[in-house]
Amino acid sequence: MNSIILRAGTRYLSALLLVFSLYMLLRGHNEPGGGFIGGLIGAIGFVLFAIASGVADARRSLRVQPQNIAMVGLGIALIAGIAAALFGDDLFTGQWLFLGAALGEKGLPLSTVLVFDIGVYLVVFGSILTLVFAMEEEI
């Protein structure tokens, strides 16, 4: 596409979509959202950038092959699932760690559920971009 208005607007809209995708990722614990929808929204930001500026520019701005992002995400999700087995629980059972917790106080809660959601985010983000970039390059 050869529209200067689309190219200029896409820079801001892509950044906004990436920030919103991270918000959706982190929001997914207690409300609708999570890794899947966050990954889709983040991928939409790069797809829009690829339509406006071309796949070569989108690949350069991503700096990593999208299939590598998907593979790393798959590994992160697998590690989150196996972490429960290390503590004698069933696979994919949520494990919690409270950072800075003292006696009688609650610290910052971190869970394997968040790690799993981050893995799903990366898998969806990388796989959607792999497919779209491949289809766009064929044209």
C-alpha positions as CSV (number, residue, x, y, z in Angstrom):
1,M,0.0,0.0,0.0
2,N,1.3,3.4,-0.9
3,S,-0.5,5.8,1.4
4,I,1.5,8.2,3.5
5,I,-1.5,8.8,5.8
6,L,-1.8,5.1,6.5
7,R,1.9,4.7,7.1
8,A,2.0,7.7,9.5
9,G,-1.1,6.6,11.4
10,T,0.0,3.0,11.6
11,R,3.2,3.8,13.6
12,Y,1.1,5.2,16.4
13,L,-1.7,2.6,16.1
14,S,0.7,-0.3,16.1
15,A,2.4,1.0,19.3
16,L,-1.0,1.5,20.9
17,L,-2.1,-2.0,19.9
18,L,1.0,-3.5,21.4
19,V,0.5,-1.7,24.7
20,F,-3.1,-2.7,24.8
21,S,-2.2,-6.4,24.1
22,L,0.1,-6.4,27.2
23,Y,-2.7,-4.9,29.2
24,M,-5.0,-7.7,28.0
25,L,-2.4,-10.3,28.9
26,L,-2.0,-9.0,32.4
27,R,-5.7,-8.5,32.9
28,G,-6.6,-12.1,32.0
29,H,-6.2,-13.5,35.5
30,N,-9.4,-12.0,37.1
31,E,-11.3,-10.7,34.1
32,P,-11.7,-11.6,30.4
33,G,-8.4,-11.5,28.5
34,G,-5.2,-13.4,28.8
35,G,-2.5,-14.7,26.6
36,F,-4.6,-15.7,23.6
37,I,-6.4,-12.5,23.0
38,G,-3.4,-10.5,24.0
39,G,-1.3,-12.3,21.4
40,L,-3.9,-11.7,18.7
41,I,-4.1,-8.0,19.5
42,G,-0.3,-7.7,19.4
43,A,-0.1,-9.6,16.1
44,I,-2.8,-7.3,14.6
45,G,-0.5,-4.3,15.4
46,F,2.4,-5.9,13.4
47,V,0.0,-7.1,10.6
48,L,-1.3,-3.5,10.2
49,F,2.3,-2.3,10.1
50,A,3.1,-4.9,7.4
51,I,0.2,-3.9,5.3
52,A,1.2,-0.2,5.5
53,S,4.9,-0.4,5.2
54,G,5.6,-3.9,3.7
55,V,6.6,-7.2,5.2
56,A,10.4,-6.4,4.9
57,D,10.0,-3.4,7.2
58,A,7.8,-5.3,9.6
59,R,10.3,-8.1,9.9
60,R,13.1,-5.6,10.5
61,S,11.1,-3.9,13.2
62,L,10.3,-7.2,14.8
63,R,14.1,-8.1,14.8
64,V,13.4,-11.8,15.6
65,Q,11.9,-14.5,13.3
66,P,8.2,-14.9,14.4
67,Q,8.5,-18.7,14.4
68,N,11.3,-18.4,17.0
69,I,9.0,-16.3,19.1
70,A,6.4,-19.0,18.9
71,M,8.9,-21.8,19.8
72,V,10.1,-19.8,22.8
73,G,6.5,-19.3,23.9
74,L,5.8,-23.0,23.6
75,G,8.8,-23.7,25.8
76,I,7.7,-21.2,28.4
77,A,4.2,-22.7,28.5
78,L,5.6,-26.2,28.9
79,I,7.9,-25.1,31.7
80,A,4.9,-23.5,33.5
81,G,3.0,-26.8,33.2
82,I,5.8,-29.0,34.4
83,A,6.6,-26.7,37.4
84,A,3.7,-28.2,39.3
85,A,5.1,-31.8,38.9
86,L,8.2,-30.7,40.6
87,F,6.1,-30.0,43.7
88,G,4.2,-33.3,43.5
89,D,1.0,-31.8,42.0
90,D,-0.7,-32.7,38.8
91,L,0.6,-31.1,35.6
92,F,-0.6,-27.5,35.0
93,T,-1.7,-27.0,38.6
94,G,-1.1,-23.4,39.5
95,Q,1.8,-22.8,41.9
96,W,2.2,-19.5,43.8
97,L,5.2,-17.7,45.1
98,F,4.8,-14.6,47.3
99,L,7.9,-12.4,46.9
100,G,8.7,-10.3,50.0
101,A,6.3,-12.2,52.2
102,A,7.1,-12.0,55.9
103,L,5.4,-13.6,58.8
104,G,1.7,-12.6,58.7
105,E,2.2,-10.5,55.6
106,K,1.4,-11.2,52.0
107,G,4.0,-10.3,49.4
108,L,3.8,-9.8,45.7
109,P,2.0,-12.9,44.3
110,L,3.6,-14.6,41.2
111,S,2.1,-17.7,39.7
112,T,2.8,-20.3,37.1
113,V,-0.6,-19.3,35.6
114,L,1.0,-15.9,34.5
115,V,4.0,-17.7,33.1
116,F,1.7,-20.0,31.1
117,D,-0.3,-17.0,29.8
118,I,3.0,-15.3,28.7
119,G,3.9,-18.5,26.8
120,V,0.5,-18.6,25.1
121,Y,0.8,-14.9,24.2
122,L,4.2,-15.6,22.5
123,V,2.9,-18.7,20.7
124,V,-0.2,-16.9,19.3
125,F,1.8,-13.8,18.5
126,G,4.6,-15.7,16.7
127,S,2.3,-18.1,14.8
128,I,-0.1,-15.5,13.5
129,L,2.8,-13.4,12.3
130,T,4.5,-16.4,10.7
131,L,1.3,-17.2,8.7
132,V,0.5,-13.6,7.7
133,F,4.1,-12.7,6.7
134,A,4.3,-15.9,4.6
135,M,1.0,-15.2,2.9
136,E,1.9,-11.5,2.3
137,E,5.3,-12.5,0.8
138,E,3.7,-14.9,-1.6
139,I,1.7,-12.0,-3.1
